[in-house]
Amino acid sequence: MPPLRTALLQSSGTLGSVEANLAALDTAAARAAAAGARLLVTSELFLTGYAIGDRVPRLAEPADGPAAAAVAEIAARHGLAVAYGYPERAGDLVHNSVQLVGADGTRLANYRKTHLFGCFEHEWFTPGDRPVVQAELDGVRIGMLICYDVEFPENVRAHALAGTDLLLVPTAQMHPFQFVAESLVPVRAFENQLYLAYVNRTGPEGEFEFVGLSTLAGPDGVARVRAGRGEELVTADVDPAFLAASRAGNPYLADRRPGLYGALGPTP
């Protein structure tokens, strides 16, 4: 099975303008496809911007709404899959979501952030309740989390046990927590024996300062590529053969003793 070339779009786009962000996504998709990528991943809430405050209800759209149709058209026209962050309208609720669209424009999977971060997210979003959402892409099992989710080891271990090969994590990781991108993400990839694509926003936005540093880390804990602090499109390969060899040589999952972990249940 050939490697899956994956492009990470480190960008904050244009705050509050879905139209402008779709145009930016179209441009990035063209560049990624020209570089041989079969998958393009954006940052958290890329379609609207993160610091949109009370505009969340107005900008939120259903998973099959007009913005989703526009992304599907972009994916099909450039012949690559796209995973994008957006605020999802589901009846009276709004979720912080990421949707994966195939290279033919087919909607493959939609994940709702399960662990909300900070006052802004708790005020405007409802957490999802499905910890593991997956899809198959070019023979690679794709899983999805969003930002803060990856900081809970249980989340990533659940994906490892479910067979996720490449975990996509659109994020809005801000100062002063850059150690998450620099240190935690490669460790998560190593301890769970999977590839992990962590794709951040960058620069000032409202009260936040996003730090960039997007990375694709391998199951050996080594970053295959790491962006700087500014707007950037970077690519790296997810190699199924290397992943299989790494899993065969690393005993973490095989040596687990789940019977000892009962004490890690709900706190009183």
C-alpha positions as CSV (number, residue, x, y, z in Angstrom):
1,M,0.0,0.0,0.0
2,P,1.6,3.3,-1.0
3,P,2.1,6.1,1.5
4,L,-0.8,8.6,2.0
5,R,0.6,12.1,1.4
6,T,-1.1,14.4,3.8
7,A,-1.1,18.2,3.7
8,L,-1.6,20.4,6.8
9,L,-3.0,23.8,6.2
10,Q,-1.8,26.0,9.1
11,S,-4.0,29.1,8.8
12,S,-6.5,31.1,10.7
13,G,-8.2,32.2,7.5
14,T,-10.5,35.3,7.7
15,L,-12.5,35.7,10.9
16,G,-16.2,35.5,10.3
17,S,-16.2,35.0,6.5
18,V,-17.1,31.5,5.3
19,E,-16.8,32.7,1.7
20,A,-13.2,33.9,2.1
21,N,-12.2,30.8,4.0
22,L,-13.7,28.5,1.3
23,A,-11.7,30.5,-1.3
24,A,-8.5,30.0,0.9
25,L,-9.3,26.3,1.1
26,D,-9.7,26.0,-2.7
27,T,-6.3,27.6,-3.1
28,A,-4.7,25.3,-0.6
29,A,-6.3,22.3,-2.1
30,A,-4.8,23.2,-5.5
31,R,-1.3,23.5,-3.9
32,A,-1.7,20.3,-1.9
33,A,-2.8,18.3,-4.9
34,A,0.1,19.7,-7.0
35,A,2.4,18.4,-4.2
36,G,0.9,14.9,-4.5
37,A,-1.3,15.1,-1.4
38,R,-4.3,12.8,-1.2
39,L,-5.6,14.4,2.0
40,L,-5.8,18.1,3.2
41,V,-6.4,18.9,6.9
42,T,-7.4,22.3,8.2
43,S,-7.4,23.9,11.7
44,E,-10.2,23.9,14.2
45,L,-13.3,26.0,13.1
46,F,-11.5,26.9,9.9
47,L,-14.6,27.8,7.9
48,T,-15.7,30.6,10.3
49,G,-12.7,31.5,12.5
50,Y,-12.4,30.6,16.2
51,A,-13.0,33.8,18.0
52,I,-16.4,34.5,16.6
53,G,-18.2,34.9,19.9
54,D,-21.9,35.5,19.6
55,R,-21.8,34.9,15.9
56,V,-21.6,31.1,16.5
57,P,-25.4,30.5,16.1
58,R,-25.5,32.6,12.9
59,L,-22.5,31.0,11.2
60,A,-23.2,27.4,12.2
61,E,-24.5,25.1,9.4
62,P,-25.7,21.5,9.3
63,A,-23.2,18.8,8.3
64,D,-24.9,18.7,4.9
65,G,-25.3,22.5,4.5
66,P,-24.2,24.9,1.8
67,A,-20.6,25.1,3.2
68,A,-20.3,21.3,3.2
69,A,-21.5,21.2,-0.5
70,A,-18.8,23.8,-1.4
71,V,-16.1,21.8,0.4
72,A,-17.3,18.6,-1.4
73,E,-17.0,20.5,-4.8
74,I,-13.5,21.7,-3.9
75,A,-12.4,18.1,-2.9
76,A,-13.8,16.6,-6.1
77,R,-12.4,19.2,-8.4
78,H,-8.9,18.8,-7.0
79,G,-9.1,15.1,-6.4
80,L,-8.1,14.9,-2.7
81,A,-9.9,14.3,0.5
82,V,-10.5,17.3,2.9
83,A,-10.9,17.4,6.7
84,Y,-12.2,20.8,7.8
85,G,-13.3,22.3,11.1
86,Y,-16.6,24.1,11.3
87,P,-19.5,25.0,13.8
88,E,-22.2,22.4,13.2
89,R,-25.9,23.2,13.6
90,A,-27.8,20.1,14.8
91,G,-31.4,21.2,15.5
92,D,-31.2,23.6,18.5
93,L,-27.6,22.5,19.3
94,V,-24.3,23.7,18.0
95,H,-21.2,21.5,18.0
96,N,-17.5,22.2,17.4
97,S,-17.0,19.7,14.6
98,V,-14.7,18.3,11.9
99,Q,-15.9,16.7,8.7
100,L,-14.0,14.4,6.4
101,V,-14.9,14.6,2.7
102,G,-13.5,12.1,0.2
103,A,-11.7,12.8,-3.0
104,D,-14.9,12.3,-4.9
105,G,-16.8,14.7,-2.7
106,T,-18.6,12.1,-0.6
107,R,-19.0,12.9,3.0
108,L,-17.1,10.1,4.9
109,A,-17.3,11.1,8.6
110,N,-18.3,13.8,11.0
111,Y,-16.9,14.2,14.5
112,R,-18.1,16.5,17.3
113,K,-15.6,17.7,19.9
114,T,-16.2,15.8,23.1
115,H,-14.0,17.9,25.5
116,L,-14.7,21.6,25.4
117,F,-12.1,24.1,26.4
118,G,-12.6,27.4,28.2
119,C,-15.5,29.7,28.7
120,F,-16.1,30.5,25.0
121,E,-16.5,26.9,24.0
122,H,-18.7,26.0,27.0
123,E,-21.0,29.0,26.4
124,W,-21.6,28.3,22.7
125,F,-21.1,24.6,22.0
126,T,-22.6,21.3,23.1
127,P,-20.0,18.5,23.5
128,G,-20.3,15.4,21.3
129,D,-20.8,11.9,22.8
130,R,-19.0,9.7,20.3
131,P,-15.3,9.3,21.3
132,V,-14.2,7.3,18.2
133,V,-15.3,8.3,14.7
134,Q,-13.4,6.7,11.8
135,A,-13.4,6.3,8.0
136,E,-11.3,4.5,5.4
137,L,-9.2,6.5,3.0
138,D,-6.9,4.9,0.5
139,G,-6.6,1.8,2.8
140,V,-5.7,3.9,5.8
141,R,-8.1,4.0,8.8
142,I,-8.6,7.7,9.6
143,G,-9.8,8.9,13.1
144,M,-10.7,12.4,14.2
145,L,-10.4,14.4,17.4
146,I,-10.3,18.2,18.0
147,C,-7.7,20.2,19.9
148,Y,-8.3,19.7,23.7
149,D,-9.5,16.1,23.0
150,V,-6.0,14.9,22.3
151,E,-4.8,16.1,25.7
152,F,-6.8,13.3,27.3
153,P,-4.8,10.1,26.9
154,E,-8.0,8.0,27.1
155,N,-9.2,9.5,23.9
156,V,-6.2,8.6,21.9
157,R,-5.9,5.2,23.4
158,A,-9.5,4.5,22.4
159,H,-8.5,5.3,18.8
160,A,-5.5,3.0,19.1
161,L,-7.6,0.1,20.3
162,A,-10.1,0.8,17.5
163,G,-7.3,0.5,14.9
164,T,-6.9,4.1,13.9
165,D,-3.9,4.5,11.7
166,L,-3.9,8.3,11.2
167,L,-5.5,10.5,13.8
168,L,-6.5,14.0,12.5
169,V,-6.6,16.7,15.1
170,P,-7.6,20.2,13.9
171,T,-6.7,22.5,16.7
172,A,-6.8,26.1,18.0
173,Q,-3.8,25.7,20.3
174,M,-2.8,29.0,21.9
175,H,0.0,30.6,23.9
176,P,1.3,29.6,26.5
177,F,0.5,25.9,25.8
178,Q,2.8,25.3,22.9
179,F,4.4,22.4,24.7
180,V,1.3,20.4,23.6
181,A,2.4,20.7,19.9
182,E,6.1,20.4,20.7
183,S,6.1,17.5,23.2
184,L,2.7,15.9,23.9
185,V,1.6,15.2,20.3
186,P,4.7,13.2,19.3
187,V,4.4,11.2,22.6
188,R,0.7,10.5,21.9
189,A,1.7,9.1,18.5
190,F,4.4,6.9,20.0
191,E,2.5,5.5,23.0
192,N,-0.5,4.6,20.8
193,Q,1.4,3.5,17.7
194,L,-0.3,5.7,15.1
195,Y,0.3,8.7,13.0
196,L,-1.1,12.0,14.3
197,A,-1.7,15.1,12.3
198,Y,-2.1,18.2,14.6
199,V,-3.1,21.2,12.5
200,N,-3.2,24.6,14.3
201,R,-4.3,28.2,13.7
202,T,-1.7,31.0,13.8
203,G,-1.4,34.5,15.0
204,P,-3.7,36.8,17.1
205,E,-7.4,36.4,16.9
206,G,-9.6,38.2,19.4
207,E,-8.3,37.5,22.9
208,F,-6.3,34.5,21.7
209,E,-2.7,34.1,20.3
210,F,-2.4,30.9,18.3
211,V,1.1,29.4,18.1
212,G,1.2,27.4,14.9
213,L,3.7,24.6,15.1
214,S,1.4,22.1,13.2
215,T,3.0,18.7,13.0
216,L,2.5,15.2,11.6
217,A,4.1,12.8,14.1
218,G,4.9,9.2,13.4
219,P,4.5,6.1,15.6
220,D,8.2,6.4,16.4
221,G,7.5,9.7,18.1
222,V,9.4,11.7,15.4
223,A,7.8,14.6,13.6
224,R,7.7,14.0,9.9
225,V,7.1,17.7,9.3
226,R,6.6,20.7,11.6
227,A,5.4,24.1,10.6
228,G,6.7,27.4,12.0
229,R,4.6,30.2,13.6
230,G,3.0,31.7,10.5
231,E,0.6,30.8,7.7
232,E,2.0,27.6,6.0
233,L,1.1,24.5,4.0
234,V,3.3,21.5,4.8
235,T,3.1,17.9,3.6
236,A,4.3,14.6,4.9
237,D,3.7,10.9,4.1
238,V,1.8,8.4,6.3
239,D,3.5,5.1,5.5
240,P,1.4,2.0,6.2
241,A,4.4,-0.3,5.9
242,F,6.4,1.7,8.5
243,L,3.4,1.7,10.8
244,A,3.0,-2.0,10.5
245,A,6.6,-2.6,11.3
246,S,6.5,-0.1,14.2
247,R,3.5,-1.8,15.7
248,A,5.1,-5.2,15.4
249,G,8.2,-4.0,17.3
250,N,6.5,-1.9,20.0
251,P,4.7,-3.9,22.8
252,Y,2.7,-1.1,24.4
253,L,-0.7,-2.3,23.3
254,A,0.0,-6.0,23.6
255,D,1.5,-5.6,27.1
256,R,-1.5,-3.7,28.5
257,R,-3.2,-5.3,31.5
258,P,-6.7,-3.8,31.4
259,G,-7.8,-5.7,34.5
260,L,-5.6,-3.5,36.6
261,Y,-7.1,-0.3,35.4
262,G,-10.5,-0.5,37.0
263,A,-9.5,2.2,39.5
264,L,-9.4,4.7,36.6
265,G,-13.2,4.8,36.5
266,P,-15.4,7.8,37.4
267,T,-14.4,9.8,40.4
268,P,-16.9,9.9,43.3
